[in-house]
Amino acid sequence: MIRCFAALRQPGALRRYVGWHAVVLPGMFALLGATLHWSGADFALSRLWFDSATGQFVGQDVRWLELLGHRLAKSAVLALWGLLLVAAVAARWWPAWRPHRGVLWRTVLAMALGPAVVAGLKDINTAACPWSLVEFGGSAVYHLDWFVSRAEAGRCFPGGHAAGGFSLIALAFAGRLTGHPRLERWGLWAALLVGGLFSGVRMLQGAHFASHNLWSAALDWWLAMLVFAPALCAQATPTIAPMPSPTDLKTI
């Protein structure tokens, strides 16, 4: 870890890459999420998808959207994670996969960590989902308090479905670590597109505000880079050969 910090202090591609994905992008997502929340823009955006005539969001009771955009989509990401987990376990005995065992485990951990943290945070704050609020036909009054009991928790902030989509950023970092630019690009676009799609689906259903999903993106991005940064640093740090012992000097 000390070597990693030393490597990041040196100007170069590693510092730019880690800084961009550990600080800049998560910071931008978080700042935009905070701005939408405190400015009231969250409510303005959600009103675009709310039908006052029916008292429901346009996607709230659409069965195919719930099936395809929520349940099956979430299952697809979980299936991918499960395959990576099986590959990581099997790599111990499969010679062809053994060199990739470390990056497989990092990818498995990075994909799981963000959604797990999001799930834990949802249990300790009072933020309610849009469909539960009085402004959108519900009975709850919006307020955000932290470290409440599970019974008081709103179970809505940050967005869990979006966290599953944005967790695919781990694939981009795996591509960077293994020197596969195509996987790196594919993982980056997959995280942005799938995470954005998952966010949009839940906003249409009235399940989340836009800020909920942006905070999920920030957490996923930052935690995934936290998992991969030590390996990226180790890869970029040159190995220093040990000093020869007196016995070795005598044989020279």
C-alpha positions in Angstrom: 0.0 0.0 0.0 2.9 2.4 0.8 4.3 1.7 -2.6 0.9 2.4 -4.2 0.8 5.8 -2.6 4.4 6.5 -3.7 3.5 5.4 -7.2 0.4 7.7 -7.3 2.6 10.7 -6.2 4.5 10.4 -9.4 3.1 12.2 -12.5 2.1 9.8 -15.2 -0.7 7.6 -16.7 -1.3 5.7 -13.5 -2.0 8.8 -11.4 -4.2 10.3 -14.1 -6.2 7.0 -14.5 -6.7 6.3 -10.8 -7.4 10.0 -10.1 -10.0 10.2 -12.8 -11.8 7.1 -11.7 -11.4 7.4 -8.0 -11.9 11.1 -7.5 -13.1 13.0 -10.6 -15.9 10.8 -11.9 -17.3 9.7 -8.5 -17.1 13.3 -7.4 -19.0 14.5 -10.4 -21.7 12.0 -9.9 -22.0 12.9 -6.2 -22.0 16.6 -6.9 -24.7 16.3 -9.5 -26.7 14.1 -7.2 -26.5 16.6 -4.3 -27.4 19.4 -6.6 -30.5 17.7 -7.9 -31.5 16.9 -4.4 -31.0 20.2 -2.7 -32.3 22.3 -5.6 -35.6 20.5 -5.9 -34.7 19.3 -9.5 -35.3 15.7 -8.3 -39.0 16.5 -7.9 -39.2 18.4 -11.2 -37.7 15.5 -13.1 -40.0 13.0 -11.5 -43.1 15.1 -12.3 -42.2 14.5 -16.0 -43.1 10.9 -15.6 -46.1 11.3 -13.3 -49.6 11.2 -14.6 -51.8 13.4 -12.4 -55.0 12.1 -14.0 -54.3 8.5 -12.9 -52.2 9.4 -9.8 -49.4 7.1 -10.9 -46.1 7.2 -12.7 -46.3 6.2 -16.3 -44.3 3.0 -15.8 -45.6 2.1 -12.3 -48.0 -0.7 -13.3 -46.5 -1.7 -16.7 -45.9 -5.4 -16.4 -43.5 -5.8 -19.2 -41.3 -3.0 -18.0 -41.2 -4.5 -14.5 -40.4 -7.9 -16.0 -37.8 -6.9 -18.6 -36.4 -3.7 -17.2 -36.3 -4.6 -13.6 -36.4 -8.3 -12.7 -34.8 -10.0 -15.8 -32.3 -7.1 -16.2 -31.2 -7.5 -12.6 -31.0 -11.3 -13.0 -28.8 -10.9 -16.1 -26.2 -8.9 -14.1 -26.4 -11.4 -11.2 -25.9 -14.2 -13.7 -22.8 -12.5 -15.0 -21.5 -12.0 -11.5 -22.2 -15.7 -10.8 -20.3 -16.8 -13.8 -17.3 -14.7 -12.8 -17.5 -16.2 -9.3 -17.5 -19.7 -10.7 -14.5 -18.9 -12.9 -12.6 -17.4 -10.0 -13.2 -20.5 -7.9 -12.4 -22.9 -10.9 -9.2 -21.0 -11.7 -7.6 -22.7 -8.8 -7.7 -26.0 -10.6 -7.9 -24.9 -14.2 -4.4 -24.3 -15.5 -5.5 -22.0 -18.4 -7.4 -19.7 -16.0 -4.9 -19.8 -13.1 -2.9 -16.7 -14.2 -6.2 -14.8 -14.2 -7.3 -15.9 -10.8 -6.4 -12.6 -9.0 -8.2 -10.4 -11.5 -11.2 -12.6 -11.5 -11.5 -12.4 -7.7 -11.0 -8.6 -7.8 -13.8 -8.3 -10.4 -16.1 -10.4 -8.3 -15.4 -8.3 -5.2 -15.6 -5.0 -7.1 -19.0 -5.9 -8.7 -20.4 -6.9 -5.3 -19.1 -4.3 -3.1 -20.9 -1.2 -4.4 -24.4 -2.9 -4.5 -23.8 -4.3 -1.0 -22.9 -0.9 0.4 -25.9 0.6 -1.3 -28.2 -2.0 0.2 -26.7 -1.3 3.7 -27.2 2.5 3.3 -30.8 2.0 2.3 -31.5 0.5 5.7 -30.2 3.4 7.8 -31.9 6.5 6.2 -35.5 7.8 5.9 -35.5 8.8 2.3 -38.8 7.5 0.7 -39.4 6.6 -2.9 -41.2 9.0 -5.1 -44.3 6.8 -5.4 -44.7 6.9 -1.6 -44.7 10.7 -1.3 -47.8 12.8 -1.0 -46.7 14.8 -4.0 -47.1 11.7 -6.1 -50.2 10.1 -4.6 -48.6 8.5 -1.6 -48.8 9.3 2.1 -45.1 9.9 3.1 -43.5 13.3 3.6 -40.0 13.5 2.2 -37.2 14.0 4.7 -33.7 12.6 5.0 -32.4 11.5 8.4 -29.5 9.1 8.9 -28.8 6.2 11.3 -32.4 5.4 11.9 -33.8 1.9 12.8 -34.8 -0.5 10.0 -38.4 0.1 10.8 -38.0 3.8 10.1 -35.9 3.4 7.0 -37.3 4.4 3.7 -35.4 1.7 1.9 -35.0 3.8 -1.2 -31.7 5.8 -1.1 -29.3 5.1 -2.9 -30.8 3.3 -5.8 -30.3 -0.5 -5.7 -31.2 -1.3 -9.3 -28.9 1.4 -10.6 -26.1 0.1 -8.4 -26.3 -3.3 -10.2 -25.9 -1.7 -13.6 -23.1 0.7 -12.6 -21.2 -2.2 -11.0 -20.1 -3.3 -14.5 -17.4 -0.7 -14.2 -15.4 -3.4 -12.6 -15.1 -5.0 -16.0 -13.4 -1.9 -17.4 -10.9 -1.9 -14.5 -10.2 -5.6 -15.1 -9.5 -4.8 -18.8 -7.1 -2.1 -17.7 -5.3 -4.4 -15.3 -4.9 -7.2 -17.8 -4.0 -5.0 -20.7 -7.1 -5.6 -22.8 -8.3 -2.2 -24.2 -11.4 -3.7 -25.8 -12.6 -5.1 -22.5 -11.8 -1.8 -20.8 -13.8 0.2 -23.3 -16.6 -2.4 -23.3 -16.8 -2.3 -19.5 -16.9 1.5 -19.4 -19.7 1.8 -21.9 -21.6 -1.1 -20.4 -21.5 0.5 -16.9 -22.7 3.9 -18.3 -25.4 2.5 -20.6 -26.7 -0.3 -18.4 -26.5 1.8 -15.3 -28.3 4.6 -17.1 -30.9 2.3 -18.4 -31.6 0.7 -15.0 -31.8 4.2 -13.6 -34.3 5.3 -16.2 -36.5 2.3 -15.7 -36.9 2.9 -12.0 -37.5 6.6 -12.5 -40.3 5.8 -14.9 -41.8 3.5 -12.3 -41.5 6.1 -9.6 -39.2 4.0 -7.5 -36.3 6.5 -7.4 -35.2 10.1 -7.9 -32.4 10.8 -10.3 -30.1 11.7 -7.4 -30.6 8.3 -5.9 -29.1 6.7 -9.0 -26.2 9.2 -9.3 -25.1 8.4 -5.8 -25.2 4.7 -6.6 -22.9 5.4 -9.6 -20.5 7.4 -7.4 -20.3 4.6 -4.8 -19.9 1.9 -7.4 -17.2 3.7 -9.3 -15.2 4.7 -6.1 -15.4 1.3 -4.4 -14.5 -0.6 -7.6 -11.4 1.5 -8.1 -10.6 1.0 -4.4 -10.5 -2.7 -5.1 -8.4 -2.4 -8.3 -6.0 0.4 -7.3 -3.5 -1.7 -5.4 -3.1 -4.1 -8.2 -2.8 -1.3 -10.8 -0.1 0.3 -8.6 1.8 -2.9 -8.1 1.7 -3.5 -11.9 3.1 0.0 -12.5 5.8 -0.2 -9.7 9.1 -1.6 -11.0 10.4 -4.6 -9.1 13.6 -3.8 -7.3 16.1 -6.7 -7.3 17.4 -7.6 -3.8 20.9 -6.7 -2.8 23.4 -9.5 -3.2 24.5 -11.3 -0.1 28.2 -11.5 0.9 28.2 -15.2 -0.2 26.9 -14.2 -3.6 29.7 -11.6 -3.9 32.3 -14.2 -3.2 31.1 -16.3 -6.1 31.2 -13.4 -8.6 
